[in-house]
Amino acid sequence: MSAIAVPKKTNSKINILIVDDQPDNLRILSSILRDEMYKVRQAISGEVALAAIQANTPDLILLDIRMPQMDGYQVCSILKANPATRDIPVIFLSALNDASDKVKAFAAGAADYITKPFQTEEVLVRIGHQLTIRQQQQQLLEQNQQLQQTGAMLQFQAEQERLMGTIIQRIRQSLDKEVVFSTTVSAIQQLLRAERVLIYQLFENHTGKVVDEAVVSGFPAILGMDFPQEVFPSTYHELYKHGRICIINDIYAKNADITPCLVKFVEQWAVRAKLVVPILANENLWGLLIIHHCSAPRVWLRSEVSLLSQLAGQIAIGIQQAELYQEIQNFNSTLERQVHIRTLQLQQSLAFEATLKRISDKVRDSLDSHQILQIAVKELATAIEAKACDAALYSPDRLTSTIHYQYVQPGLPATQGQQIQLEHAPEIYAQLQQGYCFAFCQMQVSPIPYHSAIFVCPIVDGQLQQAGIIGHLWVFKAIGSSFSEMEINLVQQVANQCAIALRQAQLYEAAQAQVKELQRLNQLKDDFLNTISHELRTPISSIQMVTNLLITLTNQEETFVREICDFKEQNNKAIHYLKVLQEESERELNLIEDLLSLQHIEAGVYASQPTPIDLRDWLPHAIESFEIRARNQQQTLQVEIAPDFPILTVDLHSFSRIVTELLNNACKYTPPRETISIYAYTKTDHFYLNIVNTGVEIAPEELPRVFDKFYRIPNKDPWKHSGTGLGLALVKKLVEQMRGTIAVQSANNATQFIIRLPLFIE
């Protein structure tokens, strides 16, 4: 199909004015259009827009309806009232979508209407459409002006030329090929007093058809007749394509350019003379304009040939105009249809996204899988207008599938709770168990009673393996329906959400069971610790008491024994064993005390007793025993307390345990001729107690574990002292109990414990 070639501007030469009082809208639209290389100007009000238009006329205007002072309707009315601006296409922008608003917009002279929020594709298509129409209108206007000039010139010629102008004008005014054809053949017949005038259209296979005809009564009509290739061979096709005109004054004349077979052919239509002119549209041979004189030979005048050639050209223009108009109409229809389809798709997509979001939110906010899956099947059925939707889950042995959740439209039978034996429908379940989604028509799969188009999707937990498929989603639509790609995608995503919900429920149930088991084990631990502490405390206390008594008695009798007999060696062994017994009993008692303290802190029943102390008085007394121990082990113990150190309020029992444990460790792990230092100072509302011992360094990989229960630093005890492995763990718990922190640093052959505690505790 041919069309008028419309010269198009490049986007960079197209001037578009955007009028909107919202800067965000101006920015978004400007960005969209500049990305397409359009030249963009902006106006934030109607007054500014009118001034900008007067200064430089744009090719197209995007005009917001709702603006202060002067709205879009007023601006458009002013533009349409001005002959200089009334042809500028105006596309209204508005968040309104009411039919009355659109009517008002088009009544004001709008060329199109875009609803907010903007869709980039829609904005560009509608702008491109209006620019195309605008350019085509300008081209048609230019052609019309040319034809009007030609008509003016023909008015000065003979009556024949004036009639020619009338014919051209009629052709120009019509965009319907049939009207162009009928007008032309009738006018030519009248103008040239011809007995038959016809328009013959050629097709690509060189066949042809008479599409219009004007014939004098009494001569045969050939309108609508089809003719084979032989009537117009390909050799003639090429000749006419290059402008050949066939002039035959008498078919029987000896010099007539006509074959005998063609003479016989035209005799049946009573042809005696003929004039044939090609109709060339877009440089292609569209058809032929033919005049027959039937009653007698006729000498064709040069002016008649010229006239017919001009008319053939005008017919070609009419054909181009009609075909271009038809293309525009088709383009408009296609565009409107595409916009309508795209709008419906976007609306459906938004609805599906909203449905999936509601289901996803429910999965995220709830651990009730029963409620989630029931909502999911209802939301899914509603979204895709299905008459039923089921969620079926496999039995543990994977031999049956039970419909646990269902939504059906009113009037349809419910099948919730019913079971399907998988072996009864192997052609379905074999594919499902491989993880495939598929659609099929109604099959007699009991207990599914619906005569429907069915889509089924597996609910997969984990990878697409048989072991990961825990059930299926079934969707039933009216028989003869189909499932779109968006609907299939929605079903698959809902199936994924169902799998997540079921998995979450299983994890929650497992976590609950684990919590109960941990609570039970914790209670057993507490009971065990209480029991073991009670059972060990009494005998160990007795052991300690007896041991102390034996040591006392032994010390008193040691001199007497030495005097009366020579049992010194045996007595020393007895004393050694008694001391070992005493040390071990103290060790066991310390272990029990540490365990009980840890248990009380972890159980939240540790009782704090805030007590004010002056650290400068308290600390020297607290470390007296360690000073003796340090001297015995050739260690140096030094204390440095800030002179302005304030009175503290601490849990004295806990604080004493902390200091004792840290100093005990320092004495235990510090080699001879090394130093143990204690520093006390304050910062804002906290005080710091740093205990540093030199000559020992903890490996970096051991530092994170020093506060673990029962952890002891390997091979770092030069004095071979025993320990419980609970001391530092208890220290950390006691510090935290007093809302403080403890940290350990070890480098450069020194180890430092840093305690940070509030100056006052309640």
Protein Blocks (a to p, Z undefined) as FASTA:
>chain_A
ZZdddddddfklpccddddfbfklmmmmmmmmmmnopacdddfbfklmmmmmmmoccfbd
cddfbdghiafklmmmmmmmpmklmmpccddddfbfcfklmmmmmmnopabdcdddddfk
lmmmmmmmmmmmmmmmmmmmmmmmmmmmmmmmmmmmcfklmmmmmmmmmmmmpccfklmm
mmmmmmmmmmnopabdcdddddfkopacdfbdcddehiacfehiacdfklmcfklmmmmm
nopacddfbfkbmklccdfklmmmmmmnopabdcdddddeehiafbdcddddfkbccddd
fklmmmmmmmmmmmmmmmmmmmmmmmmmmmmmmmmmmmmmmmmmmmmmmmmmmmmmmmmm
mmmmpccfklmmmmmmmmmmmmnopabdcdddddfklpaccdfbdcddehiacfehiacd
fklmmmlmmmmmnopacddddddddfbfbdcddddddddehjadfklpgbdcdddddehi
acdfklmmmmmmmmmmmmmmmmmmmmmmmmmmmmmmmmmmmmmmmmmmmmmmmmmmmmmm
mmmmmmmmmmmmmmmmmmmmmmmpccklmmmmmmmmmmmmmmmmmmmmmmmmmmmmmmmm
mnopaccddddddfklmmmmmmmmmmmmmmmnopacdddddfklccddddfklmmmmmmm
mmmmmmmmmcghiacddddddehjbccdddddehiacdfklmmmmmpghiacehiafnop
acehlmmmmmmmmmmmnopacddddeehiacddddddfbdZZ
